[in-house]
Amino acid sequence: MRKIFNLNQSWKFSKQNENEAKEISYNDQGWSLQSLPHTWNAIDGANGNEFHRGACWYRKNITLPIEEQKNSVFIEFEGANSVTDVFLNGTHLGQHRGGYSTFRFDLTEHFVFGEPNVLAVKVDNSAFEDVYPLRADFTFYGGIYRDVNLVVVNPVHLDLLDHGSQGVYVIQEEVTDEQANLRLQTRITNDIEEASKVRLWVDLYDQAGICVGYRAAEVNLESGETKPVDLAISLNNPKLWNGLKDAHLYEARVSLQRYNDTLDEVVVPFGVRYFHVDPNQGLFLNGKNVRLNGVSRHQDRKDMGWAITHKEHEEDMDLIKEIGATSIRLAHYQHDQYFYDLCDREGMVVWAEIPFITEMSETDLTGENAKSQMVELVRQNFNHPSILFWGIQNEIQIGSKYEKEVRKVVRELSELTKQEDPTRLTTMANVFMVEDTDEYNYMTDIIGYNKYYGWYNGKAEDFAPWLDGFHETNPNTSLCISEYGAEGIIEYHSDEPKVKDYTEEYHALYHEKVWKIFEERPFLWATYVWNMFDFGANVRDEGGVKGRNNKGLITYDRKVKKDAFFMYKAHWSNDPFVHLAGKRYVERANDKSDLKVYTNCEKVTLLVNNEKIETKSGANRIVVFKDVALADGSNNITVKAQIGDTSFVDQAWFEKVAEANPSYKAPVDDSGEVANWFDIPEFDDDESIEEVEIPEGVYSTRDTLQELIENEETKDIVISILGDLTKIPMYGMMKGFKIDVLASMATEEDDKNSIFDERRIKRLNRELIKIKK
């Protein structure tokens, strides 16, 4: 029978990149003792652009008794970022290229039973130009950050080398309320030097542990053969996996038997369901229309990076359940199997995706690594009923120089995914600048857009006309908003919040406005808040915070739920509550303040210093008490709601002060803008610059930043007017944008000193058109 030994404890670790000769010497006396999961970027990964990237080594002695020598031995890594080389007793077993999926190597040939074996692992999170992601707006934490297991099996076993999968696929051929027709495909491997005959036996159990069916087959295997075996089985009146209403799971117990012995066995949870997405009404799950109120999730945690345990996964799931979400976009890579298991059990609808993001490799225009990661994602997660959508790319249009080749790879990824799994829908997340009629919108079954009206460009209200226009232009295309959000830093506060002030108040106001627009448009098959949690992003330095994306509804350490969290909870959750917004805006200089409450209760009463002020309806989920007077000094603010005999209460303490607290404003530069990435050259305010006509065959702001930087003449012009953008951490993200597109991201509130101010763009064109291509 299969035995699994967890190997997380007692590894030796070296941050030095040992060369192979030194590695084989086994000299690890100076190495530190380390347990898994582990990343060497737990601290520096969210402190700014300078975090350690390179090759590090792990080493461990492993021993199996001599009695196991007739078995096969495999090493299993559930996640190591990003390129991993595995050695046993000095022999190189292989390399895995990709940081997010499960992978295994066969140790059997080189394993010495009854004696210690030296397992050495080199993990490298350097910048590889043919391993995805190349560049992205999140930190690439290095290390063996998920579990490592030793798997001991009979030489005749369920395939362990099928792209990290279970070797068992429960394929849903046709599912209705009355019957589920399934095909169980099982891959069986014979690693002995003679032919073998085994019996494949499959028992199906429901969630109550009752056997609801079985199938069996006699299988003949040649020496060294791996054979797929298909068994058809039907379930009458199946209990459907029905999201939050009833996430019913079945269990397939798959075993290989010979004579009276069970050689190998795996248990595969699965659920049966049917679904489709309508371009006008969104998702239908088991015949019922289901609104996908979604959040996106990155897997890292403050001071832990990606090296998190089941405890942190469970905490994240509890918070997502509390807000009332029905769907999760697991961005931008394959997540831990345990979290997919949680999604299955809790009824969360999942968008799962690969890290084909931001920029395609210029050294491999075929997308080989992206395709490899796609196959791993699908095969390893095939049996999770929560996954309805496979995501094949995210904003790959940003920095991809070879447009024709990128489009070809995206089409091929979609085709590959449908070949691997025709039972689910393919999707992708387009960057905001992709035109409504671009072919990208027709390559996958359904489509998503990352749009940031109200933060990076325009105003929040711009969502409405764009959504309606896209739907009118593409009435047969199913659309979702795959990302939307704004930065919210709980240090900053304002009575008059505005775009790019980074206040908690604007963060909440933005989500109020945008959600109202989304709520009124049932044709959106899903919306995904970016992001459920703040996360590490080494390329960022804005709003006074380095190395972090602060768009989360909850802080990076999961300690503080921002006000916007409760705005969504009021709309999405049925668990009654009241939340008084602005509690962290403690010191208030105005004599009167508007006090805002998020609630799903019918009525809310406000008390100031224990004196009842007013009762208002909570029907709209957002209650605003206008012009509330504050006394000098401390003020106790209480809001209450009553349902039967149960009271729901929230309160805050505000201090009435003479002058506004300057720490409530994000730090600004000399121009008055929030200090972020840019050192902008001085500009003559009195210089008059006219619009110029751009002829064919010359450089202009219609070219990408990268194209202009690669030419020495145009590079000098760009630097003289915009500054040396190549030195900022975000350059890798920005370089694929046309200058005109970057300029379009300036909002109405940006003043004339903005790096992409209209006058600078005119001046840039005046100089660039002098240079011929």
C-alpha positions, 0 to 999 in steps of 0.5 A: 500500500501507498505510504506518504511521509512528510519531510517538512522538518529538519532541513539544512539551508544555505543562502549561498549559491553553492556550485555543483562541485561543492554541492556534491561534497556534502559540506553543509556544516555552516548551513542553518537548520530550517523547517518547511514551508520556507521562503528566504524573502519572508521579510525583504519580499515586501519592503521594496524593490531590493529583495534577494533573488538567486539560487539557494540550497536545501539538504536533508538526509532521508532513510527507509528500512531495507524492507521497503527495497521492493517498492518505488520511491518518489519525492513530491514538492507541492510548490517551490519557486521558481526553478528547482533542481533535485539531486539524490546522493549527488545524482541530478534527478531533474529540473522543474521550471515553474513556481506554483505546481506540484512536481515529483521525481522518481528516486528509486534507481538511486535510493539506497535502502537501510542507509541515509540518502542525501537529498539536495535541492537547489531552488532559484528565484532569479529572473528567468526569461523563459519561465513565467511570470517574467514580470508582474505586480507582485513579489516572486518569493523564493524557496520551498514554500509548500509541503514536501513528501516522500511517497513509497508505492508498489512498482505497480501503481497509479501514475505519479508522473502525470504532470503532478496529478493524482493519476485519476480523472473524474470526467463529467460527461453529462450531468442533469438533476436526474443523472450524472454520467461519469467517466473515470480515467485512471492511469496505471504504471508498471515499473517492474521488468515483467508483465503484470495483471491487476484489477482496477476497483473503484468505489463511489461514496456520498458525503454520508459515507454510503456506497452509491456505485462501483466499477472494476476492470482487469488490466494487463500491463507490459513491463514499463507501460503506463496505461490509461483505463476508462470506466463509465459509471452513472449516478441516479438522482445525484446530489449536486455540488451547488455552491454555497447552498450545498457543496456536496462532495462524493468520494472515489476510492480507487485501488489496484488489487492483485490476488488478495493484496491491495497494491495501491489506493488513492481517495479522490473527492469530487462533486457533480454539477452542470453550468453555463454562462449566459451573455445577458444573465451570467452564470447558471449553476445547476439551472439556477442563476447565481450571482458571482460576487467575487474577490481576488486572492494572493497567497502571501502573508506579512512576515511569512511571504508564501510560506503559509500553513493550513492555519493561514489558508483557513483564516483567509477562507473564513474572512472571504466567507464573512464578507459574503463572497460567492466566488474567488479569483485565485490570482495569478498562479496555481494555489495550494491544493489545500485551498482548492479543497477548502473552496470545494467544501465551502462552495466557492466558485473558482477562477483558477489561472496560470502566471502568463502575465504582463510580458511574454518571453522574447527567447521563447515565442512558442509559449512552451513554459506557459503551456506546461504550467497550463497542463499542470494546472488542469491535470492537478486540479481536474477533480475540484468541482469548485473550479468552473473557469480556467484563466489562460492569461492576465494583461499579457498585452502590457509588455509583450513586444511581439504582438503577433506571436503573443496572440498566437500563444493565447489562442493556442493556450485556449485550444490546449486548455479545451483539449485538456478539459472540455467540461469547463470554460476558458477565460482571461483578463484583458488589460484595460486598453484592449479595444472592445472589438479586439480578437482577444475578446473572442478567443476564450469561452468568456472574457474578463477585463481589468478596469480601474476607472476612478483610480488609474484613469477617469472616474468611477462613474465611467464604468457605466457607459463603458460596460453598456457600450461593450455589451451593446457592441458584443451582445453574445460575449459574456463579460466580467470585471476581473479586477477593479480597485483603489489603494486604501491606506488606513493611516490616511483620512479625509472629510473630502476624499478624492482619487489618489489621496490613498485615504481609507475614506476614498477607498470605501467611497470608490467601492460604493460607487463601483458596486452600485454600477455593477449591481445594476448590470446582471449581464456581468457574469462575475466581478472580482475585487482587487484585492481581498488582502493587501499583498507584497509587490516589490516594484511598488513605492507609493503613498508612503508604503514601499513594497506593497499593493494596498488595494486589499479590503483587509490589511496584509497581516489580516488584522484590520478589515478596512471600511470597504470590507463592510460595505461589501459585507452589507450587500453580500452577507445575510449575517446582520451587523452594523459597522461605523466607518471612519473609526481610525479617523480619530482626531477631527478638526471640523465642528461637524462630521458626516458619519457613515454606517454600513449595515444589512439591518432595517434601521440604525440609530445613532447616539453621540455621548449616549444621547440619541440623535437620529434613527434612519433606514438601512434599506440601501445598506449605506446610512449617512448621518449628516452634520453630526456635531462633536463636542470639544475633547472626546466623543463616544459615537455609537450605532445600534440596530435591533432584530427581535431581542438581539442588538447589533452595536458598533462604536468609536471614539473621536477627538475634537481637535483645533487643527487637522492631524497632518499625519492623516495626509499621504506624503507629497512631493514639491508639486503637491502630488502624493510622492511616489515613483517619479523624479520629474524634470523641471518644466517652464510653466510659461512655455507655450506648446502647440499641438503637433501633427504626427506624420508617418515614419517617425517616432512619437508618443504613439510608440511604446516606452520600450521602443523609445528607450531602445533608440538612443536618440529618442531615449535622450529626449524621453529622459530630458522631458519625463525623467529616467523612467528605466530607474524606477521599479515599475519600469518593467510593468510600464515599458510595454505601454504606449506613451499615449496610453500612460498619459490617458491614465492621468485623472482629472485631478492630476495637476500640470506637474504630472509626469504625463501632463498634456503639455509634456506630451506635446513637448515630447511629440515636438521633439520625437517627430524629428527622429525618423524610424 
